[in-house]
Amino acid sequence: MARVGASIVAEVCRRIVAGELRPGDLLPSAKDIARELDVTVSAAHHALARMRQDGLAEKAADGPGLVVTERAPEIASAWEAPTWGRDAAPVDAQIVPLMVRTAIESADADGLEVTSMRRIAGRLEVESATLRKYVRDRAHLEILMADAIFAEHPPPESPAGDWRAQLEALCLLQLEMYRGHLWLAKAVSFKQPLLSPHVVAHVEWAVRALSGERRLALTAANFVRGHAMRLAQEPALRELGAGEGEGGHNAALFDFGLQRLLDGFGRLIPAHGKS
């Protein structure tokens, strides 16, 4: 699959160099690539993960999918297919982020349940034993996947407003992450955050907003996670718009629950935590 993926990337590079794809343009989805180039969807996902790893593509800022990066023309003109496959181990610096990105793409497309170490090894055309040199097991892989998503959505460096406004903004940011990756709520854990430095960053940010009240920060994080678990289990709730039917009702319930949670926090945090 790595060879097929490389041929897909090479074709995208050709289009970028030729000016058919320009910085900011939306790249075709994996399904569109598979249909156009007569390859498997899995190979297309592998190629998209490779393009992101190599700096040719990045997540769209205003919606789903990937877009061509500003540096893509320069990168595409010099891009060469990777030389590693089953007959050569990948470079250490490349393998872990590529594993994680491939696993995320797999989970987004097919679900967390089927995203196994064996499946990722197959997509990368390496032996499972090679991957286990860097990732202990499936649980470790899920921790890395969740941490990578949180790393892409850091809390604001200079938060605005009082503790309530800050915490509300963080909860909405986390909800957006979960909506973009429906498997994430199942994979993330706040019980052992030290295993996930970027999850820790979210928790510590909330702790600072709440004047050191760690239990309240974890309560807020798990409130959002619990709502996201329901979204993942009930597709109708996320398919409807915010002002329509059951989906809109669900959004209103989330906002109502969050506001009541923050009302309760207001009675518990120290006086100096209020503005």
Backbone bond lengths (Angstrom), bond angles and torsions (degrees), N, CA, C in turn:
res aa  C-N    CA-C-N  psi(-1)  N-CA   C-N-CA  omega(-1)  CA-C   N-CA-C  phi
1 M - - - 1.463 - - 1.526 112.11 -
2 A 1.331 115.90 -29.84 1.457 118.78 179.76 1.522 111.25 -61.93
3 R 1.344 116.52 -37.88 1.459 119.73 179.61 1.521 110.99 -67.49
4 V 1.331 117.10 -42.11 1.463 120.62 177.03 1.518 109.90 -63.53
5 G 1.346 116.21 -43.81 1.457 120.16 178.00 1.518 111.73 -59.30
6 A 1.337 116.56 -40.24 1.464 120.26 179.48 1.520 110.91 -64.24
7 S 1.328 117.40 -37.25 1.463 120.11 179.22 1.532 110.77 -66.91
8 I 1.341 116.67 -34.27 1.466 120.48 177.10 1.526 109.68 -66.78
9 V 1.339 116.31 -46.77 1.465 120.11 178.86 1.522 110.23 -60.00
10 A 1.341 116.21 -41.66 1.467 120.16 179.81 1.529 111.16 -60.31
11 E 1.338 116.72 -38.84 1.464 120.25 178.90 1.521 110.79 -67.62
12 V 1.318 117.33 -41.10 1.465 120.30 177.34 1.527 110.42 -64.15
13 C 1.335 116.62 -40.44 1.468 120.50 176.94 1.531 110.60 -60.29
14 R 1.320 116.64 -40.95 1.472 120.20 178.42 1.526 110.70 -59.58
15 R 1.335 115.79 -42.95 1.458 120.15 -178.81 1.528 111.75 -68.19
16 I 1.332 115.64 -34.65 1.467 119.49 178.00 1.520 110.37 -67.72
17 V 1.321 116.62 -46.35 1.461 120.96 179.92 1.525 110.79 -63.24
18 A 1.332 116.72 -37.01 1.464 121.27 -179.78 1.526 112.84 -76.89
19 G 1.316 117.18 -7.75 1.454 120.36 -179.82 1.506 114.62 85.40
20 E 1.331 116.64 6.50 1.464 119.99 178.18 1.526 111.04 -73.30
21 L 1.323 115.98 -27.79 1.460 122.70 173.76 1.519 107.25 -122.72
22 R 1.315 116.35 126.93 1.465 121.17 -177.13 1.531 110.41 -116.49
23 P 1.335 117.42 159.38 1.473 119.74 177.27 1.527 111.74 -51.36
24 G 1.326 115.09 131.81 1.457 120.83 -178.15 1.510 114.10 94.58
25 D 1.347 117.61 -16.11 1.466 120.68 178.56 1.523 110.19 -69.66
26 L 1.326 115.78 143.32 1.460 121.05 177.49 1.520 109.76 -76.26
27 L 1.317 116.72 129.56 1.460 121.06 177.08 1.523 110.08 -77.42
28 P 1.322 117.95 153.15 1.466 120.11 176.12 1.533 110.33 -61.84
29 S 1.316 116.18 150.01 1.465 120.34 175.83 1.520 109.97 -70.79
30 A 1.329 116.00 168.63 1.464 120.06 178.85 1.529 110.71 -60.43
31 K 1.326 116.71 -39.84 1.463 119.67 179.29 1.524 111.66 -65.31
32 D 1.330 116.61 -39.57 1.467 120.20 178.60 1.526 110.94 -66.78
33 I 1.333 116.71 -41.26 1.466 120.37 177.98 1.523 110.23 -62.28
34 A 1.338 115.87 -45.09 1.465 120.08 -179.25 1.518 111.28 -59.68
35 R 1.318 116.18 -41.80 1.469 120.41 -178.90 1.527 111.32 -69.93
36 E 1.327 117.04 -42.46 1.462 120.54 -175.83 1.524 112.78 -72.34
37 L 1.341 116.52 -40.86 1.468 120.23 -174.48 1.526 113.23 -100.54
38 D 1.337 116.35 1.83 1.464 121.68 178.09 1.531 111.15 58.32
39 V 1.328 114.50 52.46 1.463 121.17 176.01 1.523 107.65 -126.47
40 T 1.313 117.10 172.77 1.457 119.99 178.47 1.530 110.10 -77.02
41 V 1.323 115.63 155.99 1.455 119.92 176.65 1.529 110.20 -63.12
42 S 1.332 116.70 -36.05 1.463 120.09 178.67 1.524 111.37 -61.01
43 A 1.346 115.81 -42.60 1.462 119.37 178.48 1.524 110.77 -64.45
44 A 1.328 116.35 -36.70 1.456 120.39 178.76 1.525 110.80 -66.36
45 H 1.337 117.09 -41.52 1.469 120.30 176.52 1.528 110.27 -61.78
46 H 1.329 116.23 -41.59 1.467 120.31 178.26 1.525 110.27 -60.26
47 A 1.339 116.91 -41.93 1.462 120.73 -179.16 1.523 111.24 -65.98
48 L 1.329 116.89 -41.83 1.464 119.94 179.05 1.529 111.25 -63.86
49 A 1.341 115.40 -39.30 1.466 119.18 176.84 1.524 110.41 -63.29
50 R 1.337 116.40 -39.52 1.465 120.87 179.11 1.530 110.80 -65.42
51 M 1.330 116.51 -40.71 1.469 120.19 179.78 1.527 110.96 -63.57
52 R 1.316 115.59 -38.23 1.459 119.17 178.08 1.521 110.61 -68.63
53 Q 1.320 116.25 -40.96 1.454 121.32 179.14 1.526 111.26 -62.55
54 D 1.321 117.01 -37.55 1.462 121.58 -176.02 1.519 113.55 -87.41
55 G 1.325 117.76 0.07 1.455 120.38 176.81 1.512 115.06 86.68
56 L 1.334 116.96 9.94 1.461 120.38 178.58 1.524 111.79 -81.76
57 A 1.322 116.71 -27.43 1.458 121.48 -175.30 1.517 109.77 -135.80
58 E 1.328 114.65 156.38 1.454 121.33 175.90 1.517 108.84 -147.34
59 K 1.316 116.36 162.41 1.455 120.80 -178.79 1.520 110.32 -64.32
60 A 1.339 116.12 135.71 1.460 120.48 177.78 1.516 110.27 -63.26
61 A 1.314 116.78 137.91 1.463 120.77 -176.29 1.520 112.54 -75.20
62 D 1.324 117.22 -26.73 1.464 120.26 -171.93 1.522 113.43 -118.75
63 G 1.321 117.12 24.19 1.455 118.60 179.04 1.514 111.60 167.72
64 P 1.333 117.16 -174.86 1.460 120.38 179.71 1.520 111.96 -73.27
65 G 1.305 115.60 164.61 1.460 120.50 176.34 1.508 113.29 96.88
66 L 1.331 115.03 179.42 1.457 122.77 -179.81 1.525 109.62 -117.76
67 V 1.321 115.61 149.93 1.465 121.13 177.25 1.523 109.21 -123.22
68 V 1.316 115.74 160.15 1.459 122.66 177.36 1.525 108.64 -70.87
69 T 1.332 117.02 133.40 1.460 120.87 -178.82 1.529 111.10 -79.55
70 E 1.323 115.75 165.63 1.466 120.79 178.37 1.530 111.27 -63.82
71 R 1.337 115.94 -33.13 1.476 119.95 -177.26 1.524 112.79 -88.14
72 A 1.321 117.42 -0.01 1.460 120.50 -173.92 1.532 113.87 -58.11
73 P 1.351 120.10 -42.65 1.473 117.97 179.78 1.527 113.39 -57.65
74 E 1.324 116.12 -41.53 1.468 120.22 178.34 1.527 111.01 -66.42
75 I 1.344 115.70 -44.18 1.466 120.16 -179.13 1.523 110.42 -66.65
76 A 1.331 116.65 -42.55 1.465 121.00 -176.43 1.521 111.87 -64.13
77 S 1.316 116.53 -36.41 1.473 119.39 -177.97 1.522 112.03 -67.39
78 A 1.333 116.89 -23.62 1.468 120.76 -178.82 1.522 112.71 -110.14
79 W 1.334 118.07 2.87 1.466 120.96 -172.85 1.515 111.16 -68.73
80 E 1.323 115.49 137.19 1.459 122.61 174.66 1.515 108.34 -130.04
81 A 1.320 115.70 144.54 1.462 120.51 -179.90 1.518 109.74 -62.86
82 P 1.336 118.31 141.01 1.468 120.99 177.54 1.519 110.36 -62.95
83 T 1.310 115.70 146.71 1.462 119.94 -177.40 1.511 112.64 -92.82
84 W 1.338 118.66 -2.81 1.452 118.77 -175.76 1.518 111.78 -96.90
85 G 1.303 114.22 141.73 1.458 122.70 176.90 1.515 106.19 -152.64
86 R 1.304 118.27 -144.56 1.465 119.18 179.82 1.533 111.99 -68.85
87 D 1.333 116.36 -19.06 1.457 118.93 -178.08 1.523 112.97 -94.81
88 A 1.341 117.38 1.37 1.464 119.96 -179.83 1.514 109.58 -153.43
89 A 1.314 116.16 131.23 1.468 120.11 -177.94 1.522 109.92 -73.55
90 P 1.320 118.53 142.39 1.455 121.07 177.43 1.522 111.84 -67.50
91 V 1.312 115.12 156.78 1.459 120.50 177.78 1.526 109.25 -64.91
92 D 1.329 116.74 137.62 1.463 121.09 -175.90 1.524 112.82 -51.70
93 A 1.332 117.34 -43.09 1.451 120.98 -175.70 1.525 112.10 -66.29
94 Q 1.342 117.01 -21.52 1.457 120.64 -177.06 1.514 112.91 -92.39
95 I 1.309 117.92 -34.43 1.455 120.15 -163.28 1.523 113.55 -66.61
96 V 1.336 119.25 -44.04 1.465 119.46 -175.17 1.529 111.80 -66.35
97 P 1.345 119.88 -52.52 1.469 117.50 178.27 1.519 112.90 -61.84
98 L 1.339 117.87 -34.24 1.462 120.12 178.33 1.525 110.99 -68.80
99 M 1.330 116.62 -40.33 1.469 120.13 174.75 1.518 110.92 -58.03
100 V 1.323 115.44 -48.39 1.467 120.20 -175.84 1.518 110.26 -65.27
101 R 1.332 117.14 -44.83 1.467 119.92 -179.87 1.525 110.86 -63.63
102 T 1.334 116.70 -40.56 1.464 119.94 178.21 1.520 110.73 -64.61
103 A 1.326 117.03 -40.14 1.458 121.03 178.00 1.519 111.58 -64.36
104 I 1.324 117.25 -40.12 1.467 121.01 178.12 1.517 110.63 -64.08
105 E 1.325 116.69 -44.76 1.466 120.35 178.42 1.520 110.47 -61.17
106 S 1.320 116.99 -39.82 1.459 121.15 179.00 1.522 111.32 -65.46
107 A 1.329 116.51 -44.99 1.460 120.47 -179.51 1.525 111.37 -66.04
108 D 1.331 117.28 -38.97 1.461 120.35 177.51 1.522 111.31 -62.15
109 A 1.330 115.72 -38.48 1.466 119.92 -175.54 1.520 112.99 -82.45
110 D 1.327 116.96 -42.11 1.469 120.02 -168.95 1.520 114.88 -123.31
111 G 1.342 118.01 -6.58 1.449 120.33 179.60 1.513 112.50 104.66
112 L 1.317 115.63 154.46 1.460 121.57 -178.07 1.519 111.91 -68.17
113 E 1.324 117.04 -32.17 1.462 120.83 -173.99 1.527 112.64 -61.38
114 V 1.333 117.08 -33.41 1.468 119.60 -177.13 1.520 112.22 -95.70
115 T 1.321 117.61 0.18 1.462 121.00 -177.95 1.525 109.18 -88.13
116 S 1.306 115.56 82.89 1.456 122.15 -177.06 1.525 110.71 -101.02
117 M 1.329 115.97 166.79 1.462 120.89 175.30 1.526 110.35 -60.23
118 R 1.323 116.72 -39.58 1.464 120.26 179.60 1.520 111.17 -64.16
119 R 1.318 116.22 -40.79 1.466 120.15 179.74 1.531 110.80 -64.10
120 I 1.332 116.96 -44.25 1.459 120.36 179.37 1.525 110.54 -64.71
121 A 1.322 116.92 -41.33 1.468 120.36 177.74 1.522 110.28 -59.97
122 G 1.336 116.63 -40.33 1.455 120.07 178.92 1.513 112.23 -63.98
123 R 1.312 116.76 -40.81 1.466 120.04 179.77 1.523 111.42 -66.25
124 L 1.319 116.60 -34.66 1.464 120.49 -178.63 1.525 112.62 -89.51
125 E 1.315 115.71 -5.22 1.471 122.05 -177.92 1.524 111.62 55.30
126 V 1.323 114.68 49.42 1.458 121.18 171.39 1.520 107.37 -130.64
127 E 1.314 116.41 165.56 1.455 120.31 177.81 1.528 109.91 -76.67
128 S 1.331 115.97 146.75 1.460 120.31 178.09 1.523 111.34 -56.47
129 A 1.330 115.75 -35.48 1.462 119.95 -179.71 1.526 111.42 -61.51
130 T 1.350 116.80 -32.01 1.466 120.20 177.99 1.517 110.78 -64.76
131 L 1.331 116.02 -42.88 1.465 119.91 179.94 1.517 111.21 -66.12
132 R 1.320 117.10 -35.36 1.466 120.37 -176.61 1.525 112.45 -71.38
133 K 1.320 117.41 -7.69 1.454 119.82 171.62 1.530 110.95 -70.41
134 Y 1.332 115.13 -23.18 1.457 120.55 -174.62 1.523 112.59 -113.89
135 V 1.325 117.70 -28.67 1.462 122.72 -178.81 1.516 108.06 -128.41
136 R 1.327 116.70 124.77 1.458 120.73 -171.65 1.523 113.29 -64.96
137 D 1.332 116.05 -47.56 1.453 120.14 -173.78 1.517 109.24 -162.97
138 R 1.327 115.58 -174.51 1.462 121.38 -178.07 1.541 111.30 -60.55
139 A 1.315 117.17 -40.89 1.465 120.72 -179.30 1.533 110.81 -62.11
140 H 1.321 116.18 -42.43 1.465 120.80 177.98 1.520 110.30 -62.89
141 L 1.338 117.33 -41.19 1.457 121.35 178.62 1.529 110.84 -61.18
142 E 1.323 117.60 -42.49 1.463 120.88 -179.84 1.530 111.00 -63.89
143 I 1.329 116.96 -37.81 1.462 120.37 176.64 1.524 110.41 -61.04
144 L 1.331 116.87 -44.17 1.457 120.88 -179.89 1.522 111.31 -66.78
145 M 1.321 116.90 -37.53 1.467 121.15 178.35 1.525 110.63 -62.85
146 A 1.331 115.78 -49.48 1.465 119.84 -179.80 1.521 110.56 -61.77
147 D 1.324 116.72 -42.80 1.457 120.11 -178.15 1.524 111.09 -63.58
148 A 1.338 117.09 -36.38 1.467 120.72 179.23 1.521 111.18 -64.48
149 I 1.336 117.16 -38.93 1.465 120.07 178.68 1.526 110.18 -67.30
150 F 1.329 117.37 -43.81 1.461 119.98 178.31 1.532 110.42 -63.55
151 A 1.328 117.27 -33.88 1.466 120.41 178.80 1.521 111.40 -63.87
152 E 1.326 116.43 -31.20 1.463 120.78 -179.80 1.534 112.53 -78.65
153 H 1.328 116.78 -10.88 1.463 121.48 -178.09 1.532 110.14 -129.78
154 P 1.323 117.89 65.79 1.469 119.69 -178.57 1.524 111.59 -71.73
155 P 1.330 117.48 150.19 1.469 120.36 173.27 1.528 109.73 -63.61
156 P 1.319 117.82 157.09 1.478 119.77 179.87 1.515 111.65 -62.43
157 E 1.332 115.53 141.25 1.458 120.36 -179.91 1.527 111.76 -69.18
158 S 1.321 116.61 -34.73 1.475 121.11 -179.73 1.524 108.48 -122.21
159 P 1.327 117.37 82.46 1.466 120.18 -175.64 1.527 112.43 -65.03
160 A 1.329 114.35 143.72 1.461 120.21 -179.99 1.522 110.11 -103.99
161 G 1.322 115.95 152.42 1.446 120.85 175.41 1.511 113.40 86.68
162 D 1.342 115.60 -178.50 1.453 121.04 179.52 1.528 110.09 -82.33
163 W 1.325 116.27 -175.66 1.458 120.56 -175.96 1.527 111.24 -57.25
164 R 1.322 117.22 -36.48 1.460 120.24 -176.70 1.534 111.02 -68.74
165 A 1.307 116.37 -45.55 1.461 120.60 178.70 1.524 110.66 -62.58
166 Q 1.326 116.10 -40.33 1.460 119.95 -179.59 1.534 111.43 -64.77
167 L 1.329 116.27 -46.09 1.460 119.45 -177.66 1.525 111.20 -68.63
168 E 1.317 116.80 -37.30 1.465 120.07 177.31 1.525 110.01 -62.04
169 A 1.338 117.11 -43.11 1.463 120.91 179.09 1.530 111.03 -62.06
170 L 1.331 116.65 -40.49 1.455 119.89 179.78 1.524 110.90 -66.42
171 C 1.322 117.85 -41.12 1.469 121.51 179.47 1.522 110.44 -63.27
172 L 1.320 117.69 -40.28 1.461 120.95 179.16 1.527 110.86 -68.55
173 L 1.327 116.76 -36.14 1.465 120.68 176.08 1.521 110.18 -62.60
174 Q 1.322 117.21 -45.00 1.457 120.82 179.83 1.526 111.32 -66.02
175 L 1.329 117.07 -38.84 1.463 119.40 177.59 1.521 110.98 -61.11
176 E 1.326 117.21 -40.25 1.452 120.87 178.39 1.525 111.09 -63.39
177 M 1.332 116.85 -38.28 1.461 120.69 176.23 1.522 110.64 -60.91
178 Y 1.314 116.30 -46.06 1.460 120.43 -178.65 1.526 111.30 -65.85
179 R 1.310 117.30 -36.88 1.462 120.03 179.12 1.522 110.98 -67.41
180 G 1.332 116.68 -32.29 1.465 120.34 178.78 1.515 113.60 -77.95
181 H 1.334 117.22 -20.91 1.468 122.36 -179.32 1.529 106.71 -139.37
182 L 1.308 116.76 90.00 1.463 121.14 -169.67 1.530 113.15 -64.69
183 W 1.301 117.65 -18.94 1.459 122.35 179.24 1.534 112.35 -82.32
184 L 1.336 116.22 -15.94 1.459 121.21 -169.97 1.519 112.76 -61.41
185 A 1.333 117.34 -39.25 1.466 120.04 -177.78 1.521 111.28 -60.68
186 K 1.323 116.67 -32.04 1.457 120.70 179.34 1.520 111.58 -77.14
187 A 1.322 116.87 -29.86 1.466 120.65 -174.89 1.525 113.26 -86.47
188 V 1.333 117.16 -31.99 1.464 119.29 -174.17 1.521 109.91 -78.25
189 S 1.318 114.90 150.64 1.457 120.50 177.28 1.515 109.23 -139.19
190 F 1.322 116.08 136.50 1.459 121.30 175.03 1.526 111.11 -103.75
191 K 1.336 116.45 4.78 1.459 119.85 -179.94 1.514 111.41 -77.59
192 Q 1.328 116.30 -35.07 1.466 120.71 -179.77 1.523 108.97 -128.44
193 P 1.314 118.13 62.52 1.466 120.37 -173.46 1.518 114.64 -63.32
194 L 1.331 117.82 -19.84 1.462 118.74 -178.84 1.518 112.13 -64.56
195 L 1.337 116.98 -18.17 1.457 120.43 176.39 1.523 111.36 -76.18
196 S 1.323 117.56 -14.77 1.460 122.40 -174.79 1.523 109.29 -129.68
197 P 1.316 118.26 91.76 1.472 120.11 -172.35 1.527 114.29 -59.44
198 H 1.332 118.25 -33.92 1.456 119.21 -178.15 1.525 111.62 -81.32
199 V 1.332 116.93 -24.85 1.468 119.82 169.69 1.525 108.44 -68.83
200 V 1.318 115.71 -41.37 1.466 120.78 175.81 1.526 110.18 -56.58
201 A 1.340 117.28 -41.26 1.463 120.57 -178.14 1.527 110.69 -60.16
202 H 1.334 117.02 -38.70 1.464 120.15 177.10 1.526 110.57 -65.17
203 V 1.322 115.62 -45.14 1.464 119.53 -178.48 1.525 110.68 -64.13
204 E 1.319 117.17 -46.40 1.464 120.73 -178.02 1.527 111.35 -64.74
205 W 1.318 116.83 -34.74 1.465 120.85 176.99 1.526 109.59 -61.78
206 A 1.351 115.65 -44.62 1.468 120.07 178.34 1.521 111.09 -66.21
207 V 1.329 117.27 -37.52 1.469 120.82 178.92 1.531 109.82 -61.24
208 R 1.321 116.99 -42.48 1.468 119.79 178.89 1.524 111.13 -64.82
209 A 1.335 116.57 -40.83 1.469 119.81 178.77 1.525 111.12 -63.13
210 L 1.335 116.20 -30.32 1.464 121.63 -176.79 1.531 112.17 -99.14
211 S 1.320 117.01 22.30 1.465 121.91 175.97 1.522 112.66 56.82
212 G 1.328 116.38 39.82 1.452 121.10 174.16 1.513 115.28 89.76
213 E 1.324 119.15 4.79 1.464 121.90 -178.15 1.532 110.18 -82.79
214 R 1.334 116.33 85.94 1.459 121.49 -175.84 1.519 112.51 -64.37
215 R 1.325 117.67 -39.37 1.464 119.65 -178.63 1.522 111.38 -62.21
216 L 1.316 116.57 -37.06 1.454 119.64 177.96 1.532 110.67 -69.20
217 A 1.335 116.64 -38.47 1.464 120.07 178.34 1.524 110.61 -61.65
218 L 1.335 117.17 -42.94 1.465 121.06 179.14 1.528 111.18 -69.10
219 T 1.326 116.65 -34.75 1.463 120.17 177.47 1.525 110.49 -62.70
220 A 1.324 116.96 -43.44 1.463 120.69 179.09 1.526 110.74 -64.45
221 A 1.329 116.66 -43.57 1.470 120.39 -179.74 1.517 111.14 -61.71
222 N 1.307 116.93 -41.03 1.460 119.89 -178.88 1.529 112.21 -75.65
223 F 1.333 117.72 -25.98 1.465 120.04 173.12 1.527 110.13 -62.11
224 V 1.327 116.63 -47.21 1.467 120.15 179.78 1.522 110.22 -65.88
225 R 1.317 116.81 -41.92 1.466 120.99 -179.90 1.529 110.73 -61.60
226 G 1.326 116.76 -41.61 1.457 119.57 179.44 1.520 111.89 -63.31
227 H 1.330 117.25 -40.36 1.461 120.46 176.54 1.523 110.31 -62.90
228 A 1.344 116.27 -41.34 1.463 120.33 -179.69 1.527 111.71 -64.96
229 M 1.318 117.31 -34.44 1.463 120.30 177.07 1.527 109.86 -60.79
230 R 1.334 116.72 -39.48 1.463 119.89 179.24 1.531 110.26 -67.54
231 L 1.328 117.33 -41.06 1.456 120.40 177.54 1.525 111.25 -58.67
232 A 1.328 116.22 -41.62 1.463 120.69 -179.10 1.518 111.59 -65.44
233 Q 1.323 117.08 -32.41 1.462 121.52 -176.92 1.522 113.34 -84.39
234 E 1.343 117.29 -21.85 1.463 120.89 -175.28 1.529 109.53 -126.21
235 P 1.351 117.78 90.35 1.471 121.56 -175.34 1.522 114.26 -55.44
236 A 1.331 118.96 -33.93 1.467 120.55 -177.10 1.519 112.01 -60.15
237 L 1.314 117.40 -28.71 1.458 121.19 -177.09 1.520 112.25 -70.03
238 R 1.331 117.45 -27.32 1.459 119.59 -178.46 1.520 112.67 -100.93
239 E 1.346 117.59 -13.70 1.452 120.52 -178.19 1.521 111.59 -82.07
240 L 1.326 117.54 -26.95 1.446 121.06 -179.35 1.517 110.63 -84.80
241 G 1.322 115.90 150.63 1.456 120.57 -179.36 1.513 111.51 -70.83
242 A 1.323 115.81 166.95 1.466 121.25 -174.93 1.521 112.28 -62.55
243 G 1.342 117.16 -24.08 1.447 118.78 -178.56 1.508 113.97 -108.00
244 E 1.328 117.62 14.70 1.451 120.92 -174.20 1.516 111.53 -120.45
245 G 1.304 116.22 138.60 1.450 123.70 165.79 1.501 115.38 43.38
246 E 1.337 114.53 -143.40 1.462 120.54 -175.45 1.515 111.96 -66.51
247 G 1.355 117.00 -32.19 1.458 119.29 178.23 1.510 112.11 -62.67
248 G 1.354 116.42 -42.99 1.454 119.63 177.17 1.517 112.12 -66.47
249 H 1.329 116.30 -38.05 1.461 120.56 176.95 1.520 110.24 -62.53
250 N 1.313 116.55 -40.40 1.459 120.87 179.72 1.527 111.07 -65.62
251 A 1.346 116.70 -40.56 1.461 120.26 177.74 1.527 110.63 -62.53
252 A 1.332 115.31 -39.82 1.465 119.34 178.80 1.519 110.88 -65.86
253 L 1.329 117.09 -37.89 1.459 120.56 178.07 1.522 111.07 -64.90
254 F 1.345 116.25 -39.75 1.465 119.15 178.20 1.525 109.88 -62.00
255 D 1.332 116.75 -47.21 1.460 119.57 -179.24 1.523 110.82 -63.34
256 F 1.341 116.59 -41.19 1.461 119.79 178.96 1.530 110.50 -61.74
257 G 1.339 116.35 -46.67 1.458 120.06 -179.72 1.512 112.53 -63.29
258 L 1.348 116.31 -40.72 1.461 120.03 179.45 1.527 110.97 -64.19
259 Q 1.323 116.48 -43.65 1.476 119.23 -179.54 1.524 111.48 -64.48
260 R 1.334 117.08 -39.49 1.470 118.99 179.00 1.526 110.21 -68.49
261 L 1.333 116.69 -35.44 1.466 120.35 176.69 1.522 109.87 -61.79
262 L 1.322 116.52 -45.16 1.458 120.50 -179.81 1.527 111.46 -68.10
263 D 1.339 116.46 -33.44 1.468 118.91 174.36 1.535 110.17 -58.06
264 G 1.343 115.30 -44.64 1.459 119.62 179.00 1.510 112.34 -65.24
265 F 1.336 116.83 -38.69 1.465 120.27 177.74 1.526 110.27 -60.28
266 G 1.340 115.76 -37.83 1.462 120.21 -177.53 1.519 112.58 -60.48
267 R 1.324 117.13 -24.56 1.463 120.66 178.65 1.522 113.11 -85.99
268 L 1.336 115.54 -11.08 1.465 119.70 -172.72 1.527 114.04 -110.05
269 I 1.335 116.87 -32.35 1.472 118.19 -175.81 1.521 109.72 -73.20
270 P 1.322 116.96 155.04 1.468 120.45 179.84 1.512 111.26 -61.22
271 A 1.313 115.87 156.19 1.468 120.93 -177.86 1.510 112.00 -57.37
272 H 1.336 117.83 -35.80 1.455 119.22 -176.90 1.524 112.00 -73.39
273 G 1.354 117.75 -5.89 1.462 120.04 175.91 1.503 112.09 -83.04
274 K 1.326 117.01 -7.31 1.454 120.37 -179.56 1.537 108.88 -100.53
275 S 1.325 113.94 151.76 1.456 117.37 178.90 1.515 109.26 -107.33
